[in-house]
Each structure stands twice: as structure tokens, then as C-alpha cells.
Amino acid sequence: MSKSNPDSGPCTLKIILKNNRKFAALQILSEVPMIEVHGQFEEYFVTVRLLEL
């Protein structure tokens, strides 16, 4: 995922699971130090600090 214009606002990744499906893990490779996780109705869940390699 990338942005063509850095001033266009935050990047978002929306995952939609249908038929009561669930997932056990999600791997994100990013240059940002943290991400925010929101729920189905955009309610805030948690801020995750990403590991530095």
C-alpha cells in the first residue's frame, strides 16, 4: 500500500470477513512506528507499536 500524495491523509487497510470467518494473524510491513486498529463500526480498539528490525 502506498500513497501518491503524502499530504492526502492517512493510509487505511480495510479487511472485511464474511460468513463469520476469522483470522489468527496479520502481518504488516511498514515504515511507520505504530498503527491504530479499529473495529467494524470504526470504533477504536488498540494502538500497536511495530517492531524495529
PDBQT receptor file of N, H, CA, C and O in Angstrom, charges set to zero:
ATOM      1  N   MET A   1       0.844  -1.152   0.000  1.00  0.00    +0.000 N 
ATOM      2  CA  MET A   1       0.000   0.000   0.000  1.00  0.00    +0.000 C 
ATOM      3  C   MET A   1       0.896   1.224   0.000  1.00  0.00    +0.000 C 
ATOM      4  O   MET A   1       1.855   1.291   0.770  1.00  0.00    +0.000 OA
ATOM      5  N   SER A   2       0.605   2.166  -0.830  1.00  0.00    +0.000 N 
ATOM      6  H   SER A   2      -0.174   2.112  -1.455  1.00  0.00    +0.000 HD
ATOM      7  CA  SER A   2       1.377   3.402  -0.853  1.00  0.00    +0.000 C 
ATOM      8  C   SER A   2       0.459   4.556  -1.226  1.00  0.00    +0.000 C 
ATOM      9  O   SER A   2      -0.630   4.361  -1.766  1.00  0.00    +0.000 OA
ATOM     10  N   LYS A   3       0.926   5.760  -0.926  1.00  0.00    +0.000 N 
ATOM     11  H   LYS A   3       1.810   5.919  -0.487  1.00  0.00    +0.000 HD
ATOM     12  CA  LYS A   3       0.153   6.947  -1.237  1.00  0.00    +0.000 C 
ATOM     13  C   LYS A   3       0.878   7.739  -2.308  1.00  0.00    +0.000 C 
ATOM     14  O   LYS A   3       2.099   7.891  -2.253  1.00  0.00    +0.000 OA
ATOM     15  N   SER A   4       0.137   8.241  -3.276  1.00  0.00    +0.000 N 
ATOM     16  H   SER A   4      -0.854   8.117  -3.321  1.00  0.00    +0.000 HD
ATOM     17  CA  SER A   4       0.759   9.049  -4.314  1.00  0.00    +0.000 C 
ATOM     18  C   SER A   4       1.053  10.458  -3.810  1.00  0.00    +0.000 C 
ATOM     19  O   SER A   4       1.971  11.110  -4.309  1.00  0.00    +0.000 OA
ATOM     20  N   ASN A   5       0.286  10.941  -2.824  1.00  0.00    +0.000 N 
ATOM     21  H   ASN A   5      -0.459  10.412  -2.418  1.00  0.00    +0.000 HD
ATOM     22  CA  ASN A   5       0.475  12.272  -2.266  1.00  0.00    +0.000 C 
ATOM     23  C   ASN A   5       0.579  12.159  -0.745  1.00  0.00    +0.000 C 
ATOM     24  O   ASN A   5      -0.404  11.791  -0.101  1.00  0.00    +0.000 OA
ATOM     25  N   PRO A   6       1.727  12.461  -0.152  1.00  0.00    +0.000 N 
ATOM     26  CA  PRO A   6       1.898  12.314   1.302  1.00  0.00    +0.000 C 
ATOM     27  C   PRO A   6       0.950  13.177   2.128  1.00  0.00    +0.000 C 
ATOM     28  O   PRO A   6       0.721  12.872   3.299  1.00  0.00    +0.000 OA
ATOM     29  N   ASP A   7       0.389  14.251   1.553  1.00  0.00    +0.000 N 
ATOM     30  H   ASP A   7       0.575  14.498   0.603  1.00  0.00    +0.000 HD
ATOM     31  CA  ASP A   7      -0.493  15.149   2.288  1.00  0.00    +0.000 C 
ATOM     32  C   ASP A   7      -1.971  14.783   2.147  1.00  0.00    +0.000 C 
ATOM     33  O   ASP A   7      -2.833  15.555   2.564  1.00  0.00    +0.000 OA
ATOM     34  N   SER A   8      -2.277  13.625   1.569  1.00  0.00    +0.000 N 
ATOM     35  H   SER A   8      -1.576  12.998   1.230  1.00  0.00    +0.000 HD
ATOM     36  CA  SER A   8      -3.672  13.271   1.296  1.00  0.00    +0.000 C 
ATOM     37  C   SER A   8      -4.365  12.591   2.477  1.00  0.00    +0.000 C 
ATOM     38  O   SER A   8      -5.498  12.132   2.327  1.00  0.00    +0.000 OA
ATOM     39  N   GLY A   9      -3.724  12.510   3.645  1.00  0.00    +0.000 N 
ATOM     40  H   GLY A   9      -2.804  12.882   3.766  1.00  0.00    +0.000 HD
ATOM     41  CA  GLY A   9      -4.340  11.893   4.814  1.00  0.00    +0.000 C 
ATOM     42  C   GLY A   9      -3.756  10.515   5.075  1.00  0.00    +0.000 C 
ATOM     43  O   GLY A   9      -2.843  10.078   4.375  1.00  0.00    +0.000 OA
ATOM     44  N   PRO A  10      -4.291   9.823   6.097  1.00  0.00    +0.000 N 
ATOM     45  CA  PRO A  10      -3.725   8.528   6.474  1.00  0.00    +0.000 C 
ATOM     46  C   PRO A  10      -4.041   7.420   5.481  1.00  0.00    +0.000 C 
ATOM     47  O   PRO A  10      -5.070   7.451   4.805  1.00  0.00    +0.000 OA
ATOM     48  N   CYS A  11      -3.150   6.447   5.400  1.00  0.00    +0.000 N 
ATOM     49  H   CYS A  11      -2.315   6.422   5.948  1.00  0.00    +0.000 HD
ATOM     50  CA  CYS A  11      -3.412   5.230   4.629  1.00  0.00    +0.000 C 
ATOM     51  C   CYS A  11      -4.276   4.318   5.479  1.00  0.00    +0.000 C 
ATOM     52  O   CYS A  11      -4.082   4.236   6.692  1.00  0.00    +0.000 OA
ATOM     53  N   THR A  12      -5.217   3.637   4.868  1.00  0.00    +0.000 N 
ATOM     54  H   THR A  12      -5.375   3.704   3.882  1.00  0.00    +0.000 HD
ATOM     55  CA  THR A  12      -6.034   2.692   5.615  1.00  0.00    +0.000 C 
ATOM     56  C   THR A  12      -6.076   1.357   4.878  1.00  0.00    +0.000 C 
ATOM     57  O   THR A  12      -6.036   1.304   3.649  1.00  0.00    +0.000 OA
ATOM     58  N   LEU A  13      -6.155   0.312   5.638  1.00  0.00    +0.000 N 
ATOM     59  H   LEU A  13      -6.187   0.356   6.637  1.00  0.00    +0.000 HD
ATOM     60  CA  LEU A  13      -6.301  -1.046   5.117  1.00  0.00    +0.000 C 
ATOM     61  C   LEU A  13      -7.569  -1.597   5.743  1.00  0.00    +0.000 C 
ATOM     62  O   LEU A  13      -7.640  -1.771   6.960  1.00  0.00    +0.000 OA
ATOM     63  N   LYS A  14      -8.572  -1.872   4.918  1.00  0.00    +0.000 N 
ATOM     64  H   LYS A  14      -8.514  -1.730   3.930  1.00  0.00    +0.000 HD
ATOM     65  CA  LYS A  14      -9.844  -2.354   5.425  1.00  0.00    +0.000 C 
ATOM     66  C   LYS A  14      -9.987  -3.823   5.056  1.00  0.00    +0.000 C 
ATOM     67  O   LYS A  14      -9.907  -4.188   3.883  1.00  0.00    +0.000 OA
ATOM     68  N   ILE A  15     -10.200  -4.668   6.068  1.00  0.00    +0.000 N 
ATOM     69  H   ILE A  15     -10.265  -4.372   7.021  1.00  0.00    +0.000 HD
ATOM     70  CA  ILE A  15     -10.358  -6.107   5.865  1.00  0.00    +0.000 C 
ATOM     71  C   ILE A  15     -11.795  -6.463   6.221  1.00  0.00    +0.000 C 
ATOM     72  O   ILE A  15     -12.253  -6.187   7.330  1.00  0.00    +0.000 OA
ATOM     73  N   ILE A  16     -12.497  -7.072   5.289  1.00  0.00    +0.000 N 
ATOM     74  H   ILE A  16     -12.125  -7.297   4.388  1.00  0.00    +0.000 HD
ATOM     75  CA  ILE A  16     -13.882  -7.466   5.513  1.00  0.00    +0.000 C 
ATOM     76  C   ILE A  16     -13.955  -8.986   5.486  1.00  0.00    +0.000 C 
ATOM     77  O   ILE A  16     -13.617  -9.613   4.482  1.00  0.00    +0.000 OA
ATOM     78  N   LEU A  17     -14.396  -9.573   6.590  1.00  0.00    +0.000 N 
ATOM     79  H   LEU A  17     -14.671  -9.063   7.405  1.00  0.00    +0.000 HD
ATOM     80  CA  LEU A  17     -14.547 -11.022   6.688  1.00  0.00    +0.000 C 
ATOM     81  C   LEU A  17     -16.035 -11.349   6.628  1.00  0.00    +0.000 C 
ATOM     82  O   LEU A  17     -16.827 -10.803   7.396  1.00  0.00    +0.000 OA
ATOM     83  N   LYS A  18     -16.413 -12.239   5.718  1.00  0.00    +0.000 N 
ATOM     84  H   LYS A  18     -15.770 -12.683   5.094  1.00  0.00    +0.000 HD
ATOM     85  CA  LYS A  18     -17.817 -12.596   5.540  1.00  0.00    +0.000 C 
ATOM     86  C   LYS A  18     -18.096 -13.983   6.104  1.00  0.00    +0.000 C 
ATOM     87  O   LYS A  18     -17.178 -14.779   6.299  1.00  0.00    +0.000 OA
ATOM     88  N   ASN A  19     -19.361 -14.262   6.363  1.00  0.00    +0.000 N 
ATOM     89  H   ASN A  19     -20.107 -13.615   6.205  1.00  0.00    +0.000 HD
ATOM     90  CA  ASN A  19     -19.825 -15.569   6.837  1.00  0.00    +0.000 C 
ATOM     91  C   ASN A  19     -19.175 -15.971   8.152  1.00  0.00    +0.000 C 
ATOM     92  O   ASN A  19     -18.806 -17.131   8.331  1.00  0.00    +0.000 OA
ATOM     93  N   ASN A  20     -19.029 -15.018   9.079  1.00  0.00    +0.000 N 
ATOM     94  H   ASN A  20     -19.329 -14.075   8.933  1.00  0.00    +0.000 HD
ATOM     95  CA  ASN A  20     -18.440 -15.278  10.405  1.00  0.00    +0.000 C 
ATOM     96  C   ASN A  20     -17.033 -15.853  10.345  1.00  0.00    +0.000 C 
ATOM     97  O   ASN A  20     -16.620 -16.566  11.260  1.00  0.00    +0.000 OA
ATOM     98  N   ARG A  21     -16.301 -15.561   9.301  1.00  0.00    +0.000 N 
ATOM     99  H   ARG A  21     -16.636 -14.982   8.557  1.00  0.00    +0.000 HD
ATOM    100  CA  ARG A  21     -14.907 -16.018   9.187  1.00  0.00    +0.000 C 
ATOM    101  C   ARG A  21     -14.038 -15.242  10.149  1.00  0.00    +0.000 C 
ATOM    102  O   ARG A  21     -14.355 -14.102  10.490  1.00  0.00    +0.000 OA
ATOM    103  N   LYS A  22     -12.941 -15.845  10.593  1.00  0.00    +0.000 N 
ATOM    104  H   LYS A  22     -12.684 -16.771  10.316  1.00  0.00    +0.000 HD
ATOM    105  CA  LYS A  22     -11.987 -15.213  11.498  1.00  0.00    +0.000 C 
ATOM    106  C   LYS A  22     -10.581 -15.452  10.977  1.00  0.00    +0.000 C 
ATOM    107  O   LYS A  22     -10.356 -16.372  10.190  1.00  0.00    +0.000 OA
ATOM    108  N   PHE A  23      -9.638 -14.634  11.409  1.00  0.00    +0.000 N 
ATOM    109  H   PHE A  23      -9.820 -13.887  12.048  1.00  0.00    +0.000 HD
ATOM    110  CA  PHE A  23      -8.243 -14.887  11.074  1.00  0.00    +0.000 C 
ATOM    111  C   PHE A  23      -7.429 -14.863  12.357  1.00  0.00    +0.000 C 
ATOM    112  O   PHE A  23      -7.802 -14.214  13.334  1.00  0.00    +0.000 OA
ATOM    113  N   ALA A  24      -6.315 -15.581  12.339  1.00  0.00    +0.000 N 
ATOM    114  H   ALA A  24      -6.013 -16.108  11.545  1.00  0.00    +0.000 HD
ATOM    115  CA  ALA A  24      -5.496 -15.735  13.543  1.00  0.00    +0.000 C 
ATOM    116  C   ALA A  24      -4.329 -14.763  13.584  1.00  0.00    +0.000 C 
ATOM    117  O   ALA A  24      -3.819 -14.463  14.663  1.00  0.00    +0.000 OA
ATOM    118  N   ALA A  25      -3.895 -14.264  12.428  1.00  0.00    +0.000 N 
ATOM    119  H   ALA A  25      -4.309 -14.508  11.552  1.00  0.00    +0.000 HD
ATOM    120  CA  ALA A  25      -2.729 -13.382  12.411  1.00  0.00    +0.000 C 
ATOM    121  C   ALA A  25      -2.780 -12.463  11.196  1.00  0.00    +0.000 C 
ATOM    122  O   ALA A  25      -3.405 -12.768  10.181  1.00  0.00    +0.000 OA
ATOM    123  N   LEU A  26      -2.108 -11.340  11.334  1.00  0.00    +0.000 N 
ATOM    124  H   LEU A  26      -1.599 -11.092  12.158  1.00  0.00    +0.000 HD
ATOM    125  CA  LEU A  26      -1.990 -10.382  10.248  1.00  0.00    +0.000 C 
ATOM    126  C   LEU A  26      -0.577  -9.822  10.309  1.00  0.00    +0.000 C 
ATOM    127  O   LEU A  26      -0.136  -9.365  11.363  1.00  0.00    +0.000 OA
ATOM    128  N   GLN A  27       0.124  -9.854   9.205  1.00  0.00    +0.000 N 
ATOM    129  H   GLN A  27      -0.234 -10.226   8.349  1.00  0.00    +0.000 HD
ATOM    130  CA  GLN A  27       1.490  -9.333   9.165  1.00  0.00    +0.000 C 
ATOM    131  C   GLN A  27       1.501  -8.066   8.317  1.00  0.00    +0.000 C 
ATOM    132  O   GLN A  27       1.019  -8.061   7.184  1.00  0.00    +0.000 OA
ATOM    133  N   ILE A  28       2.058  -6.989   8.881  1.00  0.00    +0.000 N 
ATOM    134  H   ILE A  28       2.450  -6.994   9.801  1.00  0.00    +0.000 HD
ATOM    135  CA  ILE A  28       2.132  -5.707   8.190  1.00  0.00    +0.000 C 
ATOM    136  C   ILE A  28       3.580  -5.259   8.139  1.00  0.00    +0.000 C 
ATOM    137  O   ILE A  28       4.257  -5.205   9.165  1.00  0.00    +0.000 OA
ATOM    138  N   LEU A  29       4.049  -4.942   6.957  1.00  0.00    +0.000 N 
ATOM    139  H   LEU A  29       3.499  -4.986   6.123  1.00  0.00    +0.000 HD
ATOM    140  CA  LEU A  29       5.390  -4.399   6.771  1.00  0.00    +0.000 C 
ATOM    141  C   LEU A  29       5.224  -2.923   6.453  1.00  0.00    +0.000 C 
ATOM    142  O   LEU A  29       4.619  -2.567   5.441  1.00  0.00    +0.000 OA
ATOM    143  N   SER A  30       5.759  -2.059   7.314  1.00  0.00    +0.000 N 
ATOM    144  H   SER A  30       6.251  -2.348   8.135  1.00  0.00    +0.000 HD
ATOM    145  CA  SER A  30       5.538  -0.630   7.171  1.00  0.00    +0.000 C 
ATOM    146  C   SER A  30       6.716   0.153   7.722  1.00  0.00    +0.000 C 
ATOM    147  O   SER A  30       7.497  -0.360   8.523  1.00  0.00    +0.000 OA
ATOM    148  N   GLU A  31       6.837   1.389   7.291  1.00  0.00    +0.000 N 
ATOM    149  H   GLU A  31       6.203   1.806   6.639  1.00  0.00    +0.000 HD
ATOM    150  CA  GLU A  31       7.875   2.280   7.807  1.00  0.00    +0.000 C 
ATOM    151  C   GLU A  31       7.374   3.109   8.981  1.00  0.00    +0.000 C 
ATOM    152  O   GLU A  31       8.163   3.831   9.592  1.00  0.00    +0.000 OA
ATOM    153  N   VAL A  32       6.111   3.031   9.313  1.00  0.00    +0.000 N 
ATOM    154  H   VAL A  32       5.470   2.444   8.817  1.00  0.00    +0.000 HD
ATOM    155  CA  VAL A  32       5.575   3.811  10.428  1.00  0.00    +0.000 C 
ATOM    156  C   VAL A  32       5.841   3.095  11.747  1.00  0.00    +0.000 C 
ATOM    157  O   VAL A  32       5.887   1.865  11.767  1.00  0.00    +0.000 OA
ATOM    158  N   PRO A  33       6.019   3.825  12.852  1.00  0.00    +0.000 N 
ATOM    159  CA  PRO A  33       6.351   3.200  14.136  1.00  0.00    +0.000 C 
ATOM    160  C   PRO A  33       5.150   2.570  14.848  1.00  0.00    +0.000 C 
ATOM    161  O   PRO A  33       5.334   1.733  15.731  1.00  0.00    +0.000 OA
ATOM    162  N   MET A  34       3.911   2.964  14.475  1.00  0.00    +0.000 N 
ATOM    163  H   MET A  34       3.762   3.645  13.758  1.00  0.00    +0.000 HD
ATOM    164  CA  MET A  34       2.747   2.379  15.138  1.00  0.00    +0.000 C 
ATOM    165  C   MET A  34       1.526   2.468  14.228  1.00  0.00    +0.000 C 
ATOM    166  O   MET A  34       1.466   3.288  13.311  1.00  0.00    +0.000 OA
ATOM    167  N   ILE A  35       0.560   1.604  14.507  1.00  0.00    +0.000 N 
ATOM    168  H   ILE A  35       0.609   0.938  15.251  1.00  0.00    +0.000 HD
ATOM    169  CA  ILE A  35      -0.701   1.630  13.771  1.00  0.00    +0.000 C 
ATOM    170  C   ILE A  35      -1.850   1.606  14.773  1.00  0.00    +0.000 C 
ATOM    171  O   ILE A  35      -1.689   1.151  15.906  1.00  0.00    +0.000 OA
ATOM    172  N   GLU A  36      -3.011   2.100  14.344  1.00  0.00    +0.000 N 
ATOM    173  H   GLU A  36      -3.141   2.469  13.424  1.00  0.00    +0.000 HD
ATOM    174  CA  GLU A  36      -4.213   2.037  15.156  1.00  0.00    +0.000 C 
ATOM    175  C   GLU A  36      -5.145   0.993  14.559  1.00  0.00    +0.000 C 
ATOM    176  O   GLU A  36      -5.275   0.888  13.339  1.00  0.00    +0.000 OA
ATOM    177  N   VAL A  37      -5.788   0.225  15.424  1.00  0.00    +0.000 N 
ATOM    178  H   VAL A  37      -5.682   0.310  16.415  1.00  0.00    +0.000 HD
ATOM    179  CA  VAL A  37      -6.721  -0.812  14.995  1.00  0.00    +0.000 C 
ATOM    180  C   VAL A  37      -8.127  -0.377  15.387  1.00  0.00    +0.000 C 
ATOM    181  O   VAL A  37      -8.378  -0.012  16.536  1.00  0.00    +0.000 OA
ATOM    182  N   HIS A  38      -9.041  -0.421  14.421  1.00  0.00    +0.000 N 
ATOM    183  H   HIS A  38      -8.837  -0.717  13.488  1.00  0.00    +0.000 HD
ATOM    184  CA  HIS A  38     -10.431  -0.034  14.637  1.00  0.00    +0.000 C 
ATOM    185  C   HIS A  38     -11.336  -1.194  14.247  1.00  0.00    +0.000 C 
ATOM    186  O   HIS A  38     -10.942  -2.058  13.464  1.00  0.00    +0.000 OA
ATOM    187  N   GLY A  39     -12.541  -1.215  14.789  1.00  0.00    +0.000 N 
ATOM    188  H   GLY A  39     -12.862  -0.513  15.425  1.00  0.00    +0.000 HD
ATOM    189  CA  GLY A  39     -13.486  -2.294  14.546  1.00  0.00    +0.000 C 
ATOM    190  C   GLY A  39     -14.394  -2.045  13.354  1.00  0.00    +0.000 C 
ATOM    191  O   GLY A  39     -14.194  -1.108  12.580  1.00  0.00    +0.000 OA
ATOM    192  N   GLN A  40     -15.380  -2.891  13.228  1.00  0.00    +0.000 N 
ATOM    193  H   GLN A  40     -15.543  -3.652  13.857  1.00  0.00    +0.000 HD
ATOM    194  CA  GLN A  40     -16.309  -2.878  12.104  1.00  0.00    +0.000 C 
ATOM    195  C   GLN A  40     -17.019  -1.531  11.953  1.00  0.00    +0.000 C 
ATOM    196  O   GLN A  40     -17.276  -1.084  10.836  1.00  0.00    +0.000 OA
ATOM    197  N   PHE A  41     -17.332  -0.894  13.068  1.00  0.00    +0.000 N 
ATOM    198  H   PHE A  41     -17.123  -1.258  13.976  1.00  0.00    +0.000 HD
ATOM    199  CA  PHE A  41     -18.057   0.371  13.029  1.00  0.00    +0.000 C 
ATOM    200  C   PHE A  41     -17.138   1.548  13.331  1.00  0.00    +0.000 C 
ATOM    201  O   PHE A  41     -17.576   2.585  13.830  1.00  0.00    +0.000 OA
ATOM    202  N   GLU A  42     -15.848   1.370  13.019  1.00  0.00    +0.000 N 
ATOM    203  H   GLU A  42     -15.491   0.529  12.614  1.00  0.00    +0.000 HD
ATOM    204  CA  GLU A  42     -14.795   2.367  13.188  1.00  0.00    +0.000 C 
ATOM    205  C   GLU A  42     -14.534   2.716  14.654  1.00  0.00    +0.000 C 
ATOM    206  O   GLU A  42     -13.973   3.774  14.942  1.00  0.00    +0.000 OA
ATOM    207  N   GLU A  43     -14.934   1.837  15.588  1.00  0.00    +0.000 N 
ATOM    208  H   GLU A  43     -15.389   0.978  15.354  1.00  0.00    +0.000 HD
ATOM    209  CA  GLU A  43     -14.628   2.054  16.999  1.00  0.00    +0.000 C 
ATOM    210  C   GLU A  43     -13.161   1.698  17.252  1.00  0.00    +0.000 C 
ATOM    211  O   GLU A  43     -12.648   0.719  16.710  1.00  0.00    +0.000 OA
ATOM    212  N   TYR A  44     -12.502   2.495  18.070  1.00  0.00    +0.000 N 
ATOM    213  H   TYR A  44     -12.918   3.291  18.511  1.00  0.00    +0.000 HD
ATOM    214  CA  TYR A  44     -11.081   2.304  18.373  1.00  0.00    +0.000 C 
ATOM    215  C   TYR A  44     -10.886   1.058  19.234  1.00  0.00    +0.000 C 
ATOM    216  O   TYR A  44     -11.611   0.857  20.208  1.00  0.00    +0.000 OA
ATOM    217  N   PHE A  45      -9.898   0.213  18.873  1.00  0.00    +0.000 N 
ATOM    218  H   PHE A  45      -9.310   0.376  18.081  1.00  0.00    +0.000 HD
ATOM    219  CA  PHE A  45      -9.548  -0.961  19.679  1.00  0.00    +0.000 C 
ATOM    220  C   PHE A  45      -8.230  -0.762  20.408  1.00  0.00    +0.000 C 
ATOM    221  O   PHE A  45      -8.183  -0.821  21.637  1.00  0.00    +0.000 OA
ATOM    222  N   VAL A  46      -7.148  -0.524  19.650  1.00  0.00    +0.000 N 
ATOM    223  H   VAL A  46      -7.186  -0.476  18.651  1.00  0.00    +0.000 HD
ATOM    224  CA  VAL A  46      -5.829  -0.506  20.265  1.00  0.00    +0.000 C 
ATOM    225  C   VAL A  46      -4.825   0.173  19.328  1.00  0.00    +0.000 C 
ATOM    226  O   VAL A  46      -5.017   0.201  18.112  1.00  0.00    +0.000 OA
ATOM    227  N   THR A  47      -3.757   0.715  19.909  1.00  0.00    +0.000 N 
ATOM    228  H   THR A  47      -3.601   0.692  20.896  1.00  0.00    +0.000 HD
ATOM    229  CA  THR A  47      -2.607   1.196  19.141  1.00  0.00    +0.000 C 
ATOM    230  C   THR A  47      -1.503   0.163  19.285  1.00  0.00    +0.000 C 
ATOM    231  O   THR A  47      -1.196  -0.268  20.397  1.00  0.00    +0.000 OA
ATOM    232  N   VAL A  48      -0.902  -0.240  18.169  1.00  0.00    +0.000 N 
ATOM    233  H   VAL A  48      -1.151   0.109  17.266  1.00  0.00    +0.000 HD
ATOM    234  CA  VAL A  48       0.131  -1.276  18.178  1.00  0.00    +0.000 C 
ATOM    235  C   VAL A  48       1.452  -0.656  17.759  1.00  0.00    +0.000 C 
ATOM    236  O   VAL A  48       1.551  -0.049  16.693  1.00  0.00    +0.000 OA
ATOM    237  N   ARG A  49       2.469  -0.810  18.601  1.00  0.00    +0.000 N 
ATOM    238  H   ARG A  49       2.389  -1.303  19.467  1.00  0.00    +0.000 HD
ATOM    239  CA  ARG A  49       3.814  -0.349  18.243  1.00  0.00    +0.000 C 
ATOM    240  C   ARG A  49       4.477  -1.458  17.422  1.00  0.00    +0.000 C 
ATOM    241  O   ARG A  49       4.506  -2.616  17.839  1.00  0.00    +0.000 OA
ATOM    242  N   LEU A  50       5.000  -1.096  16.268  1.00  0.00    +0.000 N 
ATOM    243  H   LEU A  50       4.976  -0.155  15.929  1.00  0.00    +0.000 HD
ATOM    244  CA  LEU A  50       5.615  -2.079  15.386  1.00  0.00    +0.000 C 
ATOM    245  C   LEU A  50       7.073  -2.303  15.778  1.00  0.00    +0.000 C 
ATOM    246  O   LEU A  50       7.750  -1.382  16.237  1.00  0.00    +0.000 OA
ATOM    247  N   LEU A  51       7.542  -3.511  15.597  1.00  0.00    +0.000 N 
ATOM    248  H   LEU A  51       6.993  -4.259  15.224  1.00  0.00    +0.000 HD
ATOM    249  CA  LEU A  51       8.910  -3.878  15.950  1.00  0.00    +0.000 C 
ATOM    250  C   LEU A  51       9.891  -3.296  14.949  1.00  0.00    +0.000 C 
ATOM    251  O   LEU A  51       9.620  -3.259  13.749  1.00  0.00    +0.000 OA
ATOM    252  N   GLU A  52      11.019  -2.847  15.443  1.00  0.00    +0.000 N 
ATOM    253  H   GLU A  52      11.240  -2.878  16.418  1.00  0.00    +0.000 HD
ATOM    254  CA  GLU A  52      12.100  -2.395  14.552  1.00  0.00    +0.000 C 
ATOM    255  C   GLU A  52      13.004  -3.555  14.228  1.00  0.00    +0.000 C 
ATOM    256  O   GLU A  52      13.380  -4.324  15.113  1.00  0.00    +0.000 OA
ATOM    257  N   LEU A  53      13.352  -3.686  12.979  1.00  0.00    +0.000 N 
ATOM    258  H   LEU A  53      13.046  -3.062  12.260  1.00  0.00    +0.000 HD
ATOM    259  CA  LEU A  53      14.250  -4.780  12.555  1.00  0.00    +0.000 C 
ATOM    260  C   LEU A  53      15.647  -4.274  12.359  1.00  0.00    +0.000 C 
ATOM    261  O   LEU A  53      16.539  -5.044  12.005  1.00  0.00    +0.000 OA
TER     262      LEU A  53
